[in-house]
Amino acid sequence: MNSFNQLSLNSPTADQQNLERLWQLPPHPQPSAYSLNQGLKRLGKWLLISLTDSQQIRIWTKNTRAGVLWCAYDPITQRSVERCSEADLRAWLEERYQQ
């Protein structure tokens, strides 16, 4: 009986080996702060749009290597303008209010 106890202590079982392998696995990758930050920004934009007046023109910018481009959407006419200059956006807005 003494030799049996020594044998079981000296040769690990399959369960012990699996537990040791699990212990040595690298930790699960955590989401990067960048992707979490981007997700929170998208959620904030969605909330802002959802909670504000749906009849208002929405205007936003896109930063590119060439500079800032302007975009807008008019929910009343369902027309939009994308990636234009500030002067083009002003002309588009004036056209809307002249109608």
Secondary structure, DSSP 4 states (H G I P E B T S, - for coil): -HHHHHHHHHS--HHHHHHHHHHHSPPPPPPPHHHHHHHHHHHHHHHHHHHS-TTSPEEEEEEETTEEEEEEEETTTTEEEEEE-HHHHHHHHHHHHH-
